[in-house]
């Protein structure tokens, strides 16, 4: 093989090296973007407004009343509070303030 042959062979090897290096860089960038998107999604889910949380559901109140842990008066008062809370949530207009997108 002549001198020109080796130079051509080295040039081809250099081209493959560049392609491999840039492919690895691209794969690294994709991995970094994936990790960043997962972090943002987790952050958004953690900061999402879940609304008011009641301490008991009606079925739990009924169970407590049937087991004798709640009197009839206590049961009726707690039931009324849960019903009022549900009515307030159903009549409340949805919050239209723009926020970050939920699905990334």
N, CA, C and O atoms as a GROMACS GRO file, in nm:
protein
  416
    1UNK      N    1   0.084  -0.115   0.000
    1UNK     CA    2   0.000   0.000   0.000
    1UNK      C    3   0.090   0.123   0.000
    1UNK      O    4   0.188   0.131   0.074
    2UNK      N    5   0.054   0.216  -0.081
    2UNK     CA    6   0.135   0.335  -0.093
    2UNK      C    7   0.102   0.436   0.014
    2UNK      O    8   0.015   0.416   0.098
    3UNK      N    9   0.176   0.544   0.008
    3UNK     CA   10   0.158   0.650   0.106
    3UNK      C   11   0.016   0.708   0.100
    3UNK      O   12  -0.045   0.738   0.202
    4UNK      N   13  -0.032   0.723  -0.017
    4UNK     CA   14  -0.165   0.779  -0.035
    4UNK      C   15  -0.271   0.687   0.027
    4UNK      O   16  -0.372   0.736   0.078
    5UNK      N   17  -0.250   0.556   0.022
    5UNK     CA   18  -0.345   0.459   0.078
    5UNK      C   19  -0.358   0.473   0.230
    5UNK      O   20  -0.468   0.468   0.284
    6UNK      N   21  -0.245   0.490   0.298
    6UNK     CA   22  -0.248   0.504   0.444
    6UNK      C   23  -0.316   0.635   0.486
    6UNK      O   24  -0.388   0.640   0.585
    7UNK      N   25  -0.290   0.738   0.411
    7UNK     CA   26  -0.352   0.867   0.443
    7UNK      C   27  -0.503   0.857   0.428
    7UNK      O   28  -0.579   0.908   0.510
    8UNK      N   29  -0.545   0.792   0.323
    8UNK     CA   30  -0.690   0.772   0.304
    8UNK      C   31  -0.750   0.688   0.414
    8UNK      O   32  -0.861   0.715   0.460
    9UNK      N   33  -0.678   0.585   0.459
    9UNK     CA   34  -0.725   0.499   0.567
    9UNK      C   35  -0.734   0.576   0.699
    9UNK      O   36  -0.831   0.560   0.773
   10UNK      N   37  -0.635   0.660   0.730
   10UNK     CA   38  -0.638   0.740   0.852
   10UNK      C   39  -0.751   0.842   0.848
   10UNK      O   40  -0.815   0.866   0.950
   11UNK      N   41  -0.776   0.901   0.733
   11UNK     CA   42  -0.885   0.998   0.721
   11UNK      C   43  -1.019   0.930   0.746
   11UNK      O   44  -1.106   0.988   0.810
   12UNK      N   45  -1.036   0.808   0.695
   12UNK     CA   46  -1.162   0.736   0.715
   12UNK      C   47  -1.179   0.700   0.863
   12UNK      O   48  -1.289   0.709   0.916
   13UNK      N   49  -1.070   0.658   0.929
   13UNK     CA   50  -1.077   0.625   1.072
   13UNK      C   51  -1.111   0.749   1.154
   13UNK      O   52  -1.186   0.739   1.251
   14UNK      N   53  -1.058   0.864   1.117
   14UNK     CA   54  -1.087   0.988   1.187
   14UNK      C   55  -1.235   1.025   1.171
   14UNK      O   56  -1.296   1.074   1.265
   15UNK      N   57  -1.293   1.001   1.054
   15UNK     CA   58  -1.435   1.029   1.033
   15UNK      C   59  -1.521   0.941   1.123
   15UNK      O   60  -1.618   0.989   1.181
   16UNK      N   61  -1.486   0.813   1.136
   16UNK     CA   62  -1.562   0.724   1.223
   16UNK      C   63  -1.551   0.766   1.369
   16UNK      O   64  -1.648   0.757   1.445
   17UNK      N   65  -1.434   0.812   1.408
   17UNK     CA   66  -1.415   0.858   1.546
   17UNK      C   67  -1.504   0.978   1.575
   17UNK      O   68  -1.565   0.985   1.682
   18UNK      N   69  -1.512   1.071   1.481
   18UNK     CA   70  -1.598   1.188   1.499
   18UNK      C   71  -1.745   1.147   1.510
   18UNK      O   72  -1.819   1.200   1.592
   19UNK      N   73  -1.785   1.053   1.427
   19UNK     CA   74  -1.925   1.008   1.430
   19UNK      C   75  -1.955   0.941   1.564
   19UNK      O   76  -2.061   0.966   1.622
   20UNK      N   77  -1.865   0.858   1.614
   20UNK     CA   78  -1.886   0.790   1.741
   20UNK      C   79  -1.891   0.890   1.856
   20UNK      O   80  -1.977   0.880   1.943
   21UNK      N   81  -1.799   0.987   1.856
   21UNK     CA   82  -1.796   1.088   1.963
   21UNK      C   83  -1.926   1.168   1.963
   21UNK      O   84  -1.985   1.188   2.069
   22UNK      N   85  -1.970   1.215   1.848
   22UNK     CA   86  -2.091   1.296   1.843
   22UNK      C   87  -2.216   1.212   1.873
   22UNK      O   88  -2.313   1.265   1.928
   23UNK      N   89  -2.215   1.085   1.840
   23UNK     CA   90  -2.326   0.997   1.877
   23UNK      C   91  -2.334   0.983   2.029
   23UNK      O   92  -2.443   0.987   2.086
   24UNK      N   93  -2.220   0.967   2.093
   24UNK     CA   94  -2.217   0.958   2.239
   24UNK      C   95  -2.262   1.088   2.304
   24UNK      O   96  -2.331   1.086   2.406
   25UNK      N   97  -2.224   1.200   2.246
   25UNK     CA   98  -2.268   1.330   2.298
   25UNK      C   99  -2.420   1.341   2.286
   25UNK      O  100  -2.486   1.386   2.379
   26UNK      N  101  -2.474   1.301   2.172
   26UNK     CA  102  -2.619   1.307   2.150
   26UNK      C  103  -2.693   1.216   2.248
   26UNK      O  104  -2.796   1.255   2.303
   27UNK      N  105  -2.643   1.097   2.271
   27UNK     CA  106  -2.704   1.005   2.367
   27UNK      C  107  -2.700   1.065   2.507
   27UNK      O  108  -2.798   1.055   2.582
   28UNK      N  109  -2.589   1.128   2.544
   28UNK     CA  110  -2.578   1.193   2.674
   28UNK      C  111  -2.679   1.305   2.691
   28UNK      O  112  -2.740   1.319   2.797
   29UNK      N  113  -2.697   1.386   2.587
   29UNK     CA  114  -2.793   1.497   2.593
   29UNK      C  115  -2.935   1.442   2.608
   29UNK      O  116  -3.015   1.497   2.684
   30UNK      N  117  -2.967   1.335   2.537
   30UNK     CA  118  -3.100   1.275   2.546
   30UNK      C  119  -3.124   1.223   2.688
   30UNK      O  120  -3.233   1.241   2.742
   31UNK      N  121  -3.026   1.159   2.747
   31UNK     CA  122  -3.041   1.108   2.884
   31UNK      C  123  -3.061   1.223   2.982
   31UNK      O  124  -3.146   1.214   3.071
   32UNK      N  125  -2.985   1.329   2.966
   32UNK     CA  126  -2.999   1.445   3.054
   32UNK      C  127  -3.138   1.508   3.041
   32UNK      O  128  -3.200   1.544   3.141
   33UNK      N  129  -3.189   1.520   2.918
   33UNK     CA  130  -3.322   1.576   2.897
   33UNK      C  131  -3.430   1.486   2.957
   33UNK      O  132  -3.527   1.535   3.014
   34UNK      N  133  -3.413   1.354   2.946
   34UNK     CA  134  -3.509   1.261   3.004
   34UNK      C  135  -3.513   1.276   3.156
   34UNK      O  136  -3.621   1.280   3.215
   35UNK      N  137  -3.398   1.283   3.218
   35UNK     CA  138  -3.392   1.298   3.364
   35UNK      C  139  -3.453   1.432   3.406
   35UNK      O  140  -3.525   1.438   3.506
   36UNK      N  141  -3.427   1.537   3.331
   36UNK     CA  142  -3.484   1.669   3.365
   36UNK      C  143  -3.636   1.667   3.351
   36UNK      O  144  -3.706   1.722   3.436
   37UNK      N  145  -3.688   1.604   3.246
   37UNK     CA  146  -3.834   1.595   3.227
   37UNK      C  147  -3.898   1.515   3.339
   37UNK      O  148  -4.005   1.552   3.387
   38UNK      N  149  -3.836   1.406   3.382
   38UNK     CA  150  -3.890   1.326   3.492
   38UNK      C  151  -3.889   1.406   3.622
   38UNK      O  152  -3.984   1.397   3.700
   39UNK      N  153  -3.785   1.483   3.645
   39UNK     CA  154  -3.777   1.565   3.766
   39UNK      C  155  -3.886   1.672   3.765
   39UNK      O  156  -3.952   1.694   3.867
   40UNK      N  157  -3.906   1.739   3.652
   40UNK     CA  158  -4.008   1.843   3.642
   40UNK      C  159  -4.147   1.783   3.662
   40UNK      O  160  -4.231   1.842   3.728
   41UNK      N  161  -4.171   1.666   3.606
   41UNK     CA  162  -4.301   1.601   3.621
   41UNK      C  163  -4.326   1.566   3.768
   41UNK      O  164  -4.437   1.586   3.818
   42UNK      N  165  -4.226   1.514   3.836
   42UNK     CA  166  -4.239   1.481   3.978
   42UNK      C  167  -4.261   1.608   4.059
   42UNK      O  168  -4.342   1.608   4.151
   43UNK      N  169  -4.190   1.715   4.027
   43UNK     CA  170  -4.206   1.842   4.098
   43UNK      C  171  -4.347   1.898   4.077
   43UNK      O  172  -4.409   1.946   4.172
   44UNK      N  173  -4.398   1.891   3.954
   44UNK     CA  174  -4.531   1.943   3.926
   44UNK      C  175  -4.638   1.860   3.998
   44UNK      O  176  -4.736   1.916   4.047
   45UNK      N  177  -4.620   1.730   4.005
   45UNK     CA  178  -4.717   1.645   4.073
   45UNK      C  179  -4.715   1.672   4.224
   45UNK      O  180  -4.820   1.669   4.289
   46UNK      N  181  -4.599   1.698   4.278
   46UNK     CA  182  -4.588   1.725   4.421
   46UNK      C  183  -4.654   1.858   4.456
   46UNK      O  184  -4.712   1.872   4.564
   47UNK      N  185  -4.646   1.955   4.368
   47UNK     CA  186  -4.700   2.088   4.394
   47UNK      C  187  -4.842   2.106   4.342
   47UNK      O  188  -4.896   2.216   4.347
   48UNK      N  189  -4.904   1.998   4.293
   48UNK     CA  190  -5.040   2.009   4.239
   48UNK      C  191  -5.138   2.035   4.353
   48UNK      O  192  -5.123   1.984   4.464
   49UNK      N  193  -5.237   2.116   4.322
   49UNK     CA  194  -5.339   2.147   4.420
   49UNK      C  195  -5.437   2.030   4.427
   49UNK      O  196  -5.504   2.000   4.329
   50UNK      N  197  -5.444   1.966   4.541
   50UNK     CA  198  -5.533   1.852   4.556
   50UNK      C  199  -5.668   1.892   4.614
   50UNK      O  200  -5.756   1.807   4.626
   51UNK      N  201  -5.685   2.016   4.650
   51UNK     CA  202  -5.811   2.061   4.706
   51UNK      C  203  -5.821   2.025   4.853
   51UNK      O  204  -5.729   1.968   4.911
   52UNK      N  205  -5.935   2.060   4.912
   52UNK     CA  206  -5.951   2.031   5.054
   52UNK      C  207  -5.963   1.881   5.077
   52UNK      O  208  -6.023   1.808   4.998
   53UNK      N  209  -5.906   1.837   5.186
   53UNK     CA  210  -5.909   1.696   5.220
   53UNK      C  211  -5.992   1.680   5.347
   53UNK      O  212  -5.963   1.742   5.449
   54UNK      N  213  -6.094   1.597   5.339
   54UNK     CA  214  -6.175   1.574   5.458
   54UNK      C  215  -6.112   1.461   5.537
   54UNK      O  216  -6.046   1.373   5.482
   55UNK      N  217  -6.135   1.465   5.667
   55UNK     CA  218  -6.076   1.364   5.754
   55UNK      C  219  -6.142   1.228   5.739
   55UNK      O  220  -6.075   1.125   5.752
   56UNK      N  221  -6.272   1.226   5.713
   56UNK     CA  222  -6.346   1.101   5.707
   56UNK      C  223  -6.437   1.100   5.584
   56UNK      O  224  -6.479   1.205   5.536
   57UNK      N  225  -6.465   0.983   5.536
   57UNK     CA  226  -6.566   0.968   5.431
   57UNK      C  227  -6.697   0.928   5.499
   57UNK      O  228  -6.699   0.894   5.617
   58UNK      N  229  -6.805   0.934   5.424
   58UNK     CA  230  -6.934   0.898   5.482
   58UNK      C  231  -6.937   0.752   5.526
   58UNK      O  232  -6.996   0.719   5.628
   59UNK      N  233  -6.873   0.666   5.449
   59UNK     CA  234  -6.874   0.525   5.487
   59UNK      C  235  -6.797   0.503   5.618
   59UNK      O  236  -6.837   0.421   5.700
   60UNK      N  237  -6.688   0.577   5.638
   60UNK     CA  238  -6.614   0.565   5.764
   60UNK      C  239  -6.698   0.617   5.880
   60UNK      O  240  -6.697   0.560   5.989
   61UNK      N  241  -6.770   0.727   5.857
   61UNK     CA  242  -6.857   0.780   5.963
   61UNK      C  243  -6.967   0.681   5.998
   61UNK      O  244  -6.998   0.662   6.116
   62UNK      N  245  -7.026   0.619   5.896
   62UNK     CA  246  -7.132   0.520   5.923
   62UNK      C  247  -7.076   0.402   6.005
   62UNK      O  248  -7.141   0.354   6.098
   63UNK      N  249  -6.956   0.358   5.970
   63UNK     CA  250  -6.895   0.247   6.042
   63UNK      C  251  -6.869   0.287   6.187
   63UNK      O  252  -6.895   0.208   6.278
   64UNK      N  253  -6.818   0.408   6.210
   64UNK     CA  254  -6.795   0.455   6.346
   64UNK      C  255  -6.926   0.466   6.425
   64UNK      O  256  -6.932   0.431   6.543
   65UNK      N  257  -7.031   0.514   6.358
   65UNK     CA  258  -7.161   0.527   6.425
   65UNK      C  259  -7.219   0.390   6.459
   65UNK      O  260  -7.273   0.370   6.568
   66UNK      N  261  -7.207   0.295   6.365
   66UNK     CA  262  -7.262   0.161   6.389
   66UNK      C  263  -7.184   0.087   6.499
   66UNK      O  264  -7.241   0.005   6.572
   67UNK      N  265  -7.056   0.116   6.510
   67UNK     CA  266  -6.977   0.048   6.613
   67UNK      C  267  -6.993   0.115   6.749
   67UNK      O  268  -6.940   0.066   6.849
   68UNK      N  269  -7.065   0.227   6.755
   68UNK     CA  270  -7.090   0.293   6.882
   68UNK      C  271  -6.984   0.396   6.920
   68UNK      O  272  -6.989   0.450   7.030
   69UNK      N  273  -6.891   0.423   6.833
   69UNK     CA  274  -6.787   0.521   6.864
   69UNK      C  275  -6.835   0.664   6.843
   69UNK      O  276  -6.774   0.757   6.894
   70UNK      N  277  -6.944   0.682   6.767
   70UNK     CA  278  -7.003   0.814   6.746
   70UNK      C  279  -7.149   0.810   6.790
   70UNK      O  280  -7.221   0.713   6.764
   71UNK      N  281  -7.191   0.916   6.857
   71UNK     CA  282  -7.333   0.925   6.892
   71UNK      C  283  -7.411   0.971   6.769
   71UNK      O  284  -7.352   1.011   6.669
   72UNK      N  285  -7.543   0.965   6.778
   72UNK     CA  286  -7.629   1.007   6.667
   72UNK      C  287  -7.605   1.155   6.634
   72UNK      O  288  -7.600   1.192   6.517
   73UNK      N  289  -7.590   1.238   6.736
   73UNK     CA  290  -7.567   1.381   6.714
   73UNK      C  291  -7.433   1.405   6.644
   73UNK      O  292  -7.424   1.482   6.549
   74UNK      N  293  -7.328   1.338   6.693
   74UNK     CA  294  -7.196   1.354   6.632
   74UNK      C  295  -7.197   1.308   6.487
   74UNK      O  296  -7.137   1.371   6.399
   75UNK      N  297  -7.265   1.198   6.462
   75UNK     CA  298  -7.275   1.146   6.326
   75UNK      C  299  -7.345   1.245   6.235
   75UNK      O  300  -7.298   1.272   6.124
   76UNK      N  301  -7.456   1.300   6.280
   76UNK     CA  302  -7.533   1.395   6.198
   76UNK      C  303  -7.452   1.523   6.171
   76UNK      O  304  -7.454   1.574   6.059
   77UNK      N  305  -7.382   1.574   6.272
   77UNK     CA  306  -7.300   1.694   6.252
   77UNK      C  307  -7.187   1.667   6.152
   77UNK      O  308  -7.164   1.748   6.062
   78UNK      N  309  -7.118   1.556   6.168
   78UNK     CA  310  -7.006   1.523   6.077
   78UNK      C  311  -7.057   1.499   5.937
   78UNK      O  312  -6.995   1.541   5.839
   79UNK      N  313  -7.172   1.430   5.926
   79UNK     CA  314  -7.229   1.404   5.794
   79UNK      C  315  -7.267   1.535   5.725
   79UNK      O  316  -7.243   1.552   5.605
   80UNK      N  317  -7.324   1.626   5.799
   80UNK     CA  318  -7.364   1.755   5.741
   80UNK      C  319  -7.241   1.835   5.694
   80UNK      O  320  -7.246   1.900   5.589
   81UNK      N  321  -7.134   1.829   5.770
   81UNK     CA  322  -7.011   1.899   5.728
   81UNK      C  323  -6.956   1.840   5.598
   81UNK      O  324  -6.913   1.914   5.510
   82UNK      N  325  -6.958   1.709   5.586
   82UNK     CA  326  -6.908   1.645   5.464
   82UNK      C  327  -6.997   1.681   5.346
   82UNK      O  328  -6.947   1.710   5.237
   83UNK      N  329  -7.128   1.680   5.366
   83UNK     CA  330  -7.221   1.714   5.259
   83UNK      C  331  -7.203   1.860   5.217
   83UNK      O  332  -7.201   1.891   5.098
   84UNK      N  333  -7.189   1.950   5.314
   84UNK     CA  334  -7.168   2.091   5.281
   84UNK      C  335  -7.037   2.111   5.205
   84UNK      O  336  -7.030   2.189   5.110
   85UNK      N  337  -6.934   2.040   5.246
   85UNK     CA  338  -6.805   2.050   5.176
   85UNK      C  339  -6.817   2.001   5.031
   85UNK      O  340  -6.762   2.062   4.940
   86UNK      N  341  -6.889   1.893   5.012
   86UNK     CA  342  -6.907   1.840   4.876
   86UNK      C  343  -6.988   1.937   4.791
   86UNK      O  344  -6.958   1.956   4.674
   87UNK      N  345  -7.091   1.998   4.850
   87UNK     CA  346  -7.172   2.096   4.775
   87UNK      C  347  -7.088   2.218   4.738
   87UNK      O  348  -7.097   2.269   4.626
   88UNK      N  349  -7.006   2.264   4.832
   88UNK     CA  350  -6.922   2.381   4.804
   88UNK      C  351  -6.824   2.350   4.691
   88UNK      O  352  -6.799   2.436   4.607
   89UNK      N  353  -6.769   2.230   4.689
   89UNK     CA  354  -6.676   2.194   4.582
   89UNK      C  355  -6.746   2.181   4.447
   89UNK      O  356  -6.690   2.216   4.344
   90UNK      N  357  -6.870   2.132   4.449
   90UNK     CA  358  -6.940   2.114   4.322
   90UNK      C  359  -6.988   2.247   4.264
   90UNK      O  360  -7.005   2.258   4.142
   91UNK      N  361  -7.011   2.348   4.348
   91UNK     CA  362  -7.057   2.477   4.297
   91UNK      C  363  -6.943   2.574   4.273
   91UNK      O  364  -6.963   2.680   4.213
   92UNK      N  365  -6.825   2.541   4.320
   92UNK     CA  366  -6.710   2.629   4.304
   92UNK      C  367  -6.667   2.630   4.157
   92UNK      O  368  -6.648   2.524   4.098
   93UNK      N  369  -6.652   2.750   4.097
   93UNK     CA  370  -6.606   2.754   3.958
   93UNK      C  371  -6.462   2.706   3.948
   93UNK      O  372  -6.383   2.729   4.040
   94UNK      N  373  -6.427   2.641   3.839
   94UNK     CA  374  -6.289   2.591   3.826
   94UNK      C  375  -6.190   2.706   3.821
   94UNK      O  376  -6.218   2.812   3.766
   95UNK      N  377  -6.074   2.683   3.879
   95UNK     CA  378  -5.967   2.782   3.879
   95UNK      C  379  -5.909   2.790   3.739
   95UNK      O  380  -5.863   2.690   3.685
   96UNK      N  381  -5.911   2.910   3.681
   96UNK     CA  382  -5.864   2.926   3.543
   96UNK      C  383  -5.730   2.993   3.533
   96UNK      O  384  -5.693   3.044   3.427
   97UNK      N  385  -5.655   2.995   3.642
   97UNK     CA  386  -5.523   3.054   3.634
   97UNK      C  387  -5.430   2.959   3.561
   97UNK      O  388  -5.426   2.840   3.591
   98UNK      N  389  -5.356   3.011   3.465
   98UNK     CA  390  -5.267   2.921   3.391
   98UNK      C  391  -5.153   2.872   3.478
   98UNK      O  392  -5.103   2.946   3.563
   99UNK      N  393  -5.115   2.751   3.458
   99UNK     CA  394  -5.007   2.692   3.534
   99UNK      C  395  -4.920   2.609   3.442
   99UNK      O  396  -4.939   2.608   3.321
  100UNK      N  397  -4.826   2.540   3.499
  100UNK     CA  398  -4.739   2.457   3.416
  100UNK      C  399  -4.819   2.340   3.359
  100UNK      O  400  -4.915   2.295   3.422
  101UNK      N  401  -4.781   2.290   3.243
  101UNK     CA  402  -4.853   2.176   3.186
  101UNK      C  403  -4.837   2.054   3.274
  101UNK      O  404  -4.731   2.032   3.333
  102UNK      N  405  -4.943   1.974   3.282
  102UNK     CA  406  -4.943   1.855   3.369
  102UNK      C  407  -4.867   1.739   3.306
  102UNK      O  408  -4.798   1.665   3.377
  103UNK      N  409  -4.879   1.721   3.176
  103UNK     CA  410  -4.811   1.610   3.109
  103UNK      C  411  -4.692   1.662   3.032
  103UNK      O  412  -4.706   1.746   2.944
  104UNK      N  413  -4.577   1.613   3.066
  104UNK     CA  414  -4.455   1.657   2.997
  104UNK      C  415  -4.406   1.550   2.906
  104UNK      O  416  -4.304   1.568   2.839
   0.00000   0.00000   0.00000
